């Protein structure tokens, strides 16, 4: 009986010999991970056995690559993968951990066994805490904060985080709240925005999170941008980045000039309504943007030249108000439906 498939999707993988990163199609089964150059490939490029393996997340070996997790096999070979956003990383990590645990205990993988009661478990679930903190009604409020001739958008102070954790019963006292906040920083859920908060993180001290009004932070999946008189590389002056992130993830995109297809990371923002796409292997500015106000998005069954590149199924098309066409492919029918619904909502409401 073949091992059951648990999860599949696009991730960025570091080469085992060369220090290069490339997007691959990854399939997690009960006893191992296979990765393919393309989703349609019949034979995997490699296979990682999970028996005796160890998982490291969040892996901090690669500087600015904040969403990396590492699998170390029983033969001490490291395999590093990078997700496109925090929730995606946590979903992969949770299932891989479960698979490794099941192998050790001689049990079958069962998602039901991972469900917990409402009361907090002995080991705090930082992913659940992060989701609560991001809640628009009851979470930590994202503000526009000014400091040293710079304006930080979609941010909050370290003091605000500590006050929220205590007020919501997540930390019984200030030291416990600081411990939780430091964990959120270490795992990449919260990011430092101001010079003071960056110094705290870079110091490498245990209390990497600073309980201070001048220590400014932002959610890893927020619409953070900074504007003003600064040479910082994270300064974004473009109006199109102001919107909140509605959805993000990897899709296949057809090129405009050459009709080849490549994996791109997409970030959908509202108000103003934009969809930016990036090379998922690099931490750089977007390769391009799609202005969605007044656009039309539809599922399609046929795209010219797609068959030549072995692209078939789960296709959709965006036609912008200036009649530019974009052809995209989702990994599954469910994912295509979700993207179409999200783009439609944003295109009607965004500026």
C-alpha positions as CSV (number, residue, x, y, z in Angstrom):
1,X,0.0,0.0,0.0
2,X,1.5,3.3,-1.1
3,X,2.0,6.1,1.5
4,X,-0.8,8.6,1.7
5,X,-0.2,12.1,0.3
6,X,-0.7,14.7,3.0
7,X,0.1,18.1,1.5
8,X,1.5,19.5,-1.8
9,X,2.3,22.9,-3.2
10,X,5.0,25.2,-4.4
11,X,8.0,26.0,-2.1
12,X,11.4,27.5,-2.7
13,X,14.2,25.0,-2.1
14,X,17.9,25.7,-1.5
15,X,20.2,23.6,-3.6
16,X,22.1,20.9,-1.7
17,X,25.4,21.5,-3.4
18,X,25.1,25.1,-4.7
19,X,23.8,28.0,-2.7
20,X,21.0,28.7,-5.1
21,X,17.3,28.8,-4.5
22,X,14.6,27.7,-6.9
23,X,10.8,27.1,-6.9
24,X,9.9,23.4,-6.8
25,X,6.6,21.4,-6.5
26,X,6.7,19.6,-3.1
27,X,4.7,16.5,-2.1
28,X,4.6,15.5,1.6
29,X,3.5,11.9,2.2
30,X,3.4,9.8,5.4
31,X,7.0,8.7,5.2
32,X,8.8,11.3,3.1
33,X,9.0,14.4,1.0
34,X,9.4,14.4,-2.8
35,X,10.2,17.5,-4.8
36,X,9.8,18.0,-8.6
37,X,11.1,20.6,-11.0
38,X,7.5,21.0,-12.3
39,X,4.2,19.9,-11.0
40,X,3.6,17.8,-14.1
41,X,6.9,15.9,-13.8
42,X,6.4,12.1,-13.3
43,X,9.7,11.5,-11.6
44,X,10.8,13.5,-8.6
45,X,14.1,15.4,-8.6
46,X,14.7,14.2,-5.1
47,X,13.2,12.4,-2.1
48,X,13.7,13.2,1.6
49,X,13.0,10.3,4.0
50,X,11.4,11.5,7.3
51,X,12.3,8.5,9.4
52,X,14.8,9.7,12.0
53,X,14.6,13.3,10.6
54,X,14.6,16.5,12.6
55,X,12.7,19.7,11.7
56,X,14.0,23.3,12.5
57,X,11.5,26.2,12.2
58,X,12.1,29.1,12.1
59,X,15.6,28.5,10.5
60,X,17.7,31.6,10.9
61,X,20.7,30.5,8.8
62,X,19.9,32.8,5.9
63,X,19.6,36.4,7.1
64,X,16.7,38.1,5.4
65,X,15.0,34.8,4.4
66,X,12.5,34.8,7.3
67,X,10.2,32.0,6.2
68,X,12.7,29.1,6.0
69,X,12.3,25.7,7.7
70,X,15.0,23.0,7.6
71,X,14.7,19.2,7.6
72,X,17.8,17.3,8.7
73,X,17.8,13.6,7.7
74,X,19.2,10.8,9.9
75,X,22.3,10.9,7.7
76,X,22.8,14.6,8.7
77,X,21.9,16.1,5.3
78,X,20.1,19.4,5.5
79,X,17.2,20.4,3.2
80,X,16.0,24.0,3.4
81,X,12.6,25.2,2.1
82,X,11.1,28.7,2.1
83,X,7.4,29.4,2.1
84,X,5.7,32.5,0.6
85,X,4.0,33.6,3.8
86,X,3.8,32.8,7.5
87,X,0.5,30.8,7.5
88,X,1.9,28.7,4.6
89,X,5.1,27.9,6.5
90,X,3.2,27.0,9.7
91,X,0.9,24.6,7.8
92,X,3.8,22.8,6.2
93,X,5.7,22.7,9.5
94,X,2.7,21.4,11.5
95,X,2.1,18.5,9.0
96,X,5.8,17.5,8.7
97,X,6.1,17.5,12.5
98,X,3.0,15.3,12.7
99,X,4.4,12.9,10.1
100,X,7.7,12.6,11.9
101,X,6.0,11.9,15.2
102,X,3.7,9.3,13.6
103,X,6.7,7.5,12.1
104,X,8.5,7.4,15.5
105,X,5.4,6.0,17.2
106,X,4.5,3.6,14.4
107,X,1.2,5.3,13.9
108,X,-0.7,6.4,10.8
109,X,-0.9,10.1,10.1
110,X,-4.3,11.5,11.2
111,X,-5.1,15.2,11.2
112,X,-7.8,14.8,13.9
113,X,-5.1,13.9,16.4
114,X,-3.6,17.4,16.1
115,X,-6.8,19.2,17.2
116,X,-6.6,20.7,20.7
117,X,-9.1,21.8,23.2
118,X,-9.8,25.5,23.6
119,X,-7.6,25.8,26.7
120,X,-4.0,26.8,26.0
121,X,-1.7,23.7,25.7
122,X,1.4,23.4,27.9
123,X,3.5,24.5,25.0
124,X,2.1,27.8,23.6
125,X,1.0,27.8,20.0
126,X,2.5,31.0,18.6
127,X,0.7,30.6,15.3
128,X,-2.7,30.7,17.0
129,X,-1.6,33.6,19.1
130,X,-0.5,35.5,16.0
131,X,-3.9,34.9,14.3
132,X,-5.6,36.4,17.4
133,X,-3.3,39.4,17.5
134,X,-4.1,40.1,13.8
135,X,-7.9,40.0,14.3
136,X,-9.3,43.3,13.0
137,X,-11.8,43.8,15.7
138,X,-10.1,42.5,18.9
139,X,-6.4,42.3,17.9
140,X,-3.5,44.7,18.1
141,X,-4.4,47.9,16.2
142,X,-2.2,48.8,13.3
143,X,-1.5,52.5,13.3
144,X,0.4,55.2,11.4
145,X,3.4,56.1,13.7
146,X,5.8,59.0,13.1
147,X,9.4,58.9,14.3
148,X,12.7,60.6,13.2
149,X,11.1,62.2,10.0
150,X,9.7,58.9,9.0
151,X,6.1,57.6,8.9
152,X,5.6,53.9,9.6
153,X,2.3,52.6,8.3
154,X,0.4,49.5,9.6
155,X,2.6,49.4,12.7
156,X,2.4,49.3,16.5
157,X,4.8,49.8,19.5
158,X,6.4,47.2,21.6
159,X,4.5,48.6,24.6
160,X,1.1,48.1,22.8
161,X,1.9,44.4,22.2
162,X,2.8,43.8,25.9
163,X,-0.4,45.6,27.1
164,X,-2.5,43.5,24.6
165,X,-1.0,40.2,25.7
166,X,-1.7,41.0,29.4
167,X,-5.2,42.5,28.8
168,X,-6.2,39.4,26.8
169,X,-4.9,36.9,29.4
170,X,-2.1,35.6,27.2
171,X,0.5,36.6,29.6
172,X,-0.2,36.6,33.3
173,X,2.4,39.3,34.0
174,X,4.9,41.5,32.2
175,X,7.9,39.0,32.1
176,X,5.6,36.3,30.7
177,X,4.2,38.7,28.1
178,X,7.8,39.7,27.1
179,X,8.7,36.0,26.7
180,X,5.8,35.5,24.4
181,X,6.6,38.6,22.3
182,X,10.2,37.5,22.1
183,X,9.0,34.1,20.8
184,X,6.9,35.9,18.1
185,X,10.0,37.9,17.0
186,X,12.2,34.8,17.0
187,X,9.7,32.8,14.9
188,X,9.3,35.6,12.4
189,X,5.7,36.4,13.1
190,X,6.5,40.0,14.2
191,X,9.1,42.1,12.4
192,X,11.1,45.1,13.6
193,X,10.4,48.4,11.8
194,X,12.2,51.2,13.7
195,X,16.0,51.5,14.4
196,X,15.4,50.7,18.1
197,X,13.5,47.5,17.5
198,X,16.0,46.4,14.8
199,X,18.8,46.9,17.3
200,X,17.0,44.7,19.8
201,X,16.6,41.9,17.3
202,X,20.2,42.2,16.0
203,X,21.7,42.2,19.5
204,X,21.0,38.5,19.8
205,X,20.1,38.9,23.5
206,X,17.3,36.9,25.1
207,X,15.0,39.9,25.3
208,X,15.0,40.6,21.6
209,X,11.6,42.3,21.9
210,X,11.6,45.8,23.5
211,X,8.8,47.0,25.7
212,X,9.1,50.6,24.5
213,X,7.0,53.2,22.7
214,X,9.9,53.9,20.3
215,X,10.4,50.3,19.4
216,X,8.0,49.8,16.4
217,X,7.0,46.4,15.0
218,X,4.7,45.1,12.3
219,X,2.9,41.8,11.4
220,X,4.9,39.7,8.9
221,X,1.9,39.5,6.6
222,X,0.7,43.1,6.9
223,X,0.7,46.0,4.4
224,X,3.7,47.5,6.2
225,X,5.6,50.3,4.4
226,X,7.7,53.2,5.6
227,X,7.9,56.7,4.0
228,X,10.0,59.7,4.7
229,X,13.6,60.9,4.7
230,X,15.5,57.6,5.0
231,X,17.9,55.5,3.0
232,X,16.6,52.3,4.6
233,X,16.1,49.6,2.0
234,X,12.6,48.9,3.3
235,X,11.3,52.3,2.4
236,X,8.4,52.2,0.0
237,X,7.0,55.3,-1.5
238,X,4.5,53.8,-3.9
239,X,0.9,54.5,-3.3
240,X,0.0,51.0,-4.5
241,X,1.5,49.3,-1.5
242,X,-0.8,51.1,1.0
243,X,-3.6,48.4,0.9
244,X,-4.0,45.6,3.4
245,X,-2.9,42.2,2.2
246,X,-6.0,40.1,1.3
247,X,-4.4,37.0,-0.1
248,X,-0.9,35.7,-1.0
249,X,0.8,32.6,-2.4
250,X,2.4,31.1,-5.5
251,X,0.8,30.7,-8.9
252,X,2.1,29.9,-12.3
253,X,2.1,33.0,-14.6
254,X,2.5,33.1,-18.4
255,X,5.1,35.6,-19.7
256,X,3.9,38.5,-21.9
257,X,6.7,38.4,-24.5
258,X,7.9,34.8,-24.3
259,X,4.9,32.6,-23.6
260,X,6.7,30.4,-21.1
261,X,5.3,29.8,-17.6
262,X,7.1,30.6,-14.3
263,X,6.2,30.2,-10.6
264,X,5.6,33.7,-9.1
265,X,4.7,34.8,-5.6
266,X,1.5,37.0,-5.7
267,X,0.4,39.4,-3.1
268,X,-3.2,40.8,-3.4
269,X,-3.9,44.2,-1.7
270,X,-7.0,46.2,-1.4
271,X,-7.6,50.0,-1.4
272,X,-5.9,50.6,-3.8
273,X,-6.6,47.3,-5.6
274,X,-3.3,45.8,-6.7
275,X,-1.8,42.4,-7.3
276,X,2.1,42.4,-7.2
277,X,4.1,39.5,-8.4
278,X,7.6,38.5,-7.3
279,X,10.4,36.0,-8.0
280,X,9.8,33.7,-5.0
281,X,13.5,32.8,-4.8
282,X,14.6,36.4,-4.1
283,X,13.9,39.1,-1.5
284,X,13.5,42.0,-3.8
285,X,11.1,44.5,-5.3
286,X,8.2,43.1,-7.3
287,X,8.7,42.1,-11.0
288,X,5.4,43.8,-11.8
289,X,2.0,44.8,-10.7
290,X,-1.6,44.4,-11.9
291,X,-4.0,47.3,-11.2
292,X,-7.3,45.5,-10.5
293,X,-9.7,48.4,-10.3
294,X,-12.4,47.7,-13.0
295,X,-10.7,44.4,-14.0
296,X,-12.5,41.2,-15.0
297,X,-11.3,37.8,-13.7
298,X,-12.7,34.5,-15.0
299,X,-11.9,30.8,-15.0
300,X,-10.7,29.6,-18.4
301,X,-10.2,26.1,-19.8
302,X,-7.8,27.1,-22.6
303,X,-4.8,29.4,-22.9
304,X,-2.9,29.8,-26.2
305,X,0.5,28.0,-26.2
306,X,-0.1,26.5,-22.7
307,X,-0.1,22.9,-24.0
308,X,3.3,23.4,-25.4
309,X,4.6,24.0,-21.9
310,X,2.6,21.1,-20.4
311,X,0.2,23.5,-18.6
312,X,-3.4,22.3,-18.3
313,X,-6.2,22.8,-15.8
314,X,-7.1,25.3,-13.0
315,X,-6.4,28.3,-15.3
316,X,-7.8,31.7,-14.9
317,X,-7.5,35.1,-16.7
318,X,-7.4,38.7,-15.5
319,X,-8.2,41.4,-18.0
320,X,-7.4,44.9,-16.6
321,X,-9.4,48.1,-17.4
322,X,-6.7,49.0,-20.0
323,X,-7.3,45.5,-21.6
324,X,-4.0,43.9,-20.6
325,X,-4.4,40.1,-20.3
326,X,-2.8,38.0,-17.6
327,X,-3.0,34.2,-17.7
328,X,-2.4,32.3,-14.4
329,X,-2.7,28.7,-13.1
330,X,-3.6,27.7,-9.6
331,X,-2.4,24.4,-8.1
332,X,-5.9,23.1,-7.5
333,X,-9.5,23.8,-8.5
334,X,-10.2,25.0,-4.9
335,X,-7.3,27.4,-5.0
336,X,-8.4,28.8,-8.4
337,X,-11.9,29.4,-7.0
338,X,-10.4,31.2,-3.9
339,X,-8.1,33.5,-6.0
340,X,-11.0,34.4,-8.4
341,X,-13.3,35.3,-5.5
342,X,-10.6,37.4,-3.8
343,X,-9.7,39.3,-7.0
344,X,-13.3,39.9,-7.8
345,X,-14.0,41.4,-4.4
346,X,-11.0,43.7,-4.5
347,X,-11.5,44.8,-8.1
348,X,-15.0,46.1,-7.3
349,X,-14.1,47.8,-4.0
350,X,-10.6,49.0,-4.6
351,X,-9.5,52.5,-5.9
